[in-house]
Amino acid sequence: MKKTRHGLLVVVSSGSGAGKTTLCRNLLLRRKNLVFSISATTRSPRPGERDGREYFFVSEAAFRAMRKRGELLEWADVHGQFYGTPKAFIDRMCRAGRDVLLDIDVQGALQVKRRFPEAVLIFITTATFQELGRRLRSRHSENAGEIRRRLADARRELIFLDRYDYEVVNDRIPQAVKRLETILEAESLRIRR
């Protein structure tokens, strides 16, 4: 007896520099049933970013109104800016049988898990903490103080690793993407789904 498949809600988190964004982009290219959830944010667009593509860029007042109306699946204050996941898109895609990928921080991931226990939480790490520091420094996008803050944040986030369903070590991108695909395939076959 074939039942209509409900899509997976997949949450990927990591500390800055672990390669989460690169892995998510690769995964989206390889899995046609996977769609990316675009977050709303109060931060300003970076060069090359476009509203509705990378983020929905909104004012703080608009973000607070969305939150008050219950339109956000999760939200967080990250480095002084608000980020949140509009839930209407997630609901629509999952009901249509599409898998939805969220690239969000630990605060948001734990909120999602509380509201949707069936969500699949995946934490991306590097082989060593020193490797994470090396990657941050090699980006040349933050000053030394910012790098120290991001490393401190990453250490704090690792405390919550045991609240995730899976850990994927990003030592080599192709292997890490394959591990992510394996997780999604296994989760889609679970009988409880």
C-alpha positions in Angstrom: 0.0 0.0 0.0 1.6 3.3 -1.2 1.0 6.3 0.9 1.8 9.9 -0.1 5.3 10.8 1.0 5.7 13.7 3.4 8.9 15.6 2.8 11.8 15.6 5.3 12.8 18.7 7.2 16.6 18.6 7.3 18.5 21.1 9.5 22.2 21.6 8.9 24.3 23.6 11.4 28.0 24.2 12.1 30.5 26.7 13.5 31.8 29.3 11.0 34.3 27.9 8.7 33.3 24.2 8.8 32.1 24.3 5.2 28.3 24.0 5.8 27.3 26.4 3.0 29.5 24.6 0.4 28.1 21.2 1.5 24.5 22.4 1.3 25.0 23.9 -2.2 26.5 20.6 -3.4 23.7 18.5 -1.8 21.1 20.7 -3.4 22.7 20.1 -6.8 22.7 16.3 -6.3 19.2 15.8 -4.9 16.4 17.1 -7.1 13.7 16.6 -4.5 15.5 18.8 -2.1 14.7 22.5 -1.8 16.4 25.2 0.2 14.5 27.2 2.8 15.3 30.9 2.5 15.6 32.7 5.9 14.4 36.2 6.7 17.1 38.5 8.3 17.5 42.0 9.5 21.1 42.2 8.4 22.0 44.2 5.3 22.7 42.4 2.0 26.3 41.6 1.2 27.7 42.4 -2.2 26.0 40.2 -4.8 23.2 39.1 -2.5 19.6 39.6 -3.7 16.4 39.7 -1.7 14.5 36.5 -2.0 17.5 34.5 -3.3 20.0 34.3 -0.4 17.7 35.8 2.3 14.5 37.9 2.6 16.0 41.2 3.9 13.5 42.8 6.2 13.5 45.7 8.7 13.6 44.9 12.4 10.0 46.1 12.8 8.9 43.8 10.0 10.8 40.8 11.5 9.2 41.5 14.9 5.7 41.6 13.3 6.4 38.2 11.6 7.4 36.8 14.9 4.4 38.2 16.7 2.0 36.7 14.1 3.6 33.3 14.5 4.9 33.2 10.9 8.4 31.9 11.8 9.2 28.3 12.5 12.3 29.5 14.4 14.2 32.6 15.0 17.4 33.7 16.6 19.5 36.8 17.4 22.9 36.0 15.8 25.7 38.5 16.3 23.2 41.3 16.8 21.0 40.5 13.8 17.7 38.6 13.7 17.4 35.5 11.5 14.3 33.4 11.1 12.6 30.7 9.0 9.3 31.5 7.4 7.1 28.5 8.1 4.5 28.7 5.3 7.1 27.6 2.7 8.3 24.7 4.8 4.7 23.5 5.4 3.8 23.8 1.7 6.9 21.9 0.4 6.7 19.1 3.0 3.0 18.5 2.3 3.9 18.3 -1.4 6.5 15.5 -0.6 9.6 17.7 -1.1 12.5 17.6 1.3 13.4 21.0 2.8 17.0 22.0 3.8 17.5 24.6 6.5 21.0 26.1 7.0 20.6 27.6 10.5 22.5 28.0 13.7 22.3 25.8 16.8 19.7 28.1 18.5 17.3 27.8 15.6 18.0 24.1 15.1 17.0 23.3 18.6 13.8 25.4 18.3 12.9 23.4 15.1 13.5 20.1 16.9 11.2 21.1 19.8 8.4 22.0 17.4 9.0 19.2 14.9 10.6 16.2 16.6 10.8 14.4 13.2 13.2 17.0 11.8 16.6 15.6 11.0 19.4 17.6 12.6 22.9 17.3 11.2 26.0 19.1 12.6 29.0 19.7 10.4 32.4 19.7 12.0 36.0 19.7 10.9 38.5 17.0 11.8 40.1 19.2 14.5 39.4 22.5 16.1 42.8 23.7 14.8 41.5 23.0 11.2 38.5 25.2 11.9 40.8 28.1 12.9 42.9 27.6 9.8 39.9 27.7 7.6 38.6 30.9 9.2 42.0 32.6 8.8 42.4 31.5 5.2 39.1 33.2 4.2 40.6 36.6 4.9 37.1 38.0 5.5 37.3 38.7 9.2 39.9 40.4 11.4 41.7 38.6 14.3 39.1 39.7 16.9 36.2 38.4 14.7 38.0 35.1 14.2 38.5 34.7 18.0 34.8 35.4 18.5 33.7 32.9 15.9 36.0 30.2 17.3 34.6 30.9 20.8 31.0 30.6 19.4 31.9 27.4 17.7 33.2 25.9 21.0 29.9 26.9 22.7 27.9 25.3 19.9 29.8 22.0 20.2 28.2 21.6 23.6 24.9 20.9 21.8 26.3 18.3 19.5 24.6 15.5 21.4 21.2 17.1 20.7 21.7 16.5 16.9 20.9 13.3 15.1 24.1 13.1 13.1 27.6 14.5 12.9 29.3 14.8 9.5 33.1 15.6 9.6 33.9 17.8 6.6 37.4 16.6 5.9 36.9 16.3 2.1 33.9 17.8 0.4 32.9 14.9 -1.9 33.0 12.4 0.9 31.1 14.8 3.3 28.4 15.3 0.6 28.1 11.6 0.1 27.6 11.1 3.9 24.8 13.7 3.8 23.1 12.0 0.9 23.3 8.7 2.8 21.6 10.2 5.8 18.8 11.7 3.7 18.3 8.4 1.9 18.1 6.4 5.1 15.8 8.9 6.8 13.4 8.9 3.8 13.1 5.1 4.1 12.2 5.1 7.8 8.9 3.3 8.4 7.8 5.8 11.0 7.7 8.4 8.2 
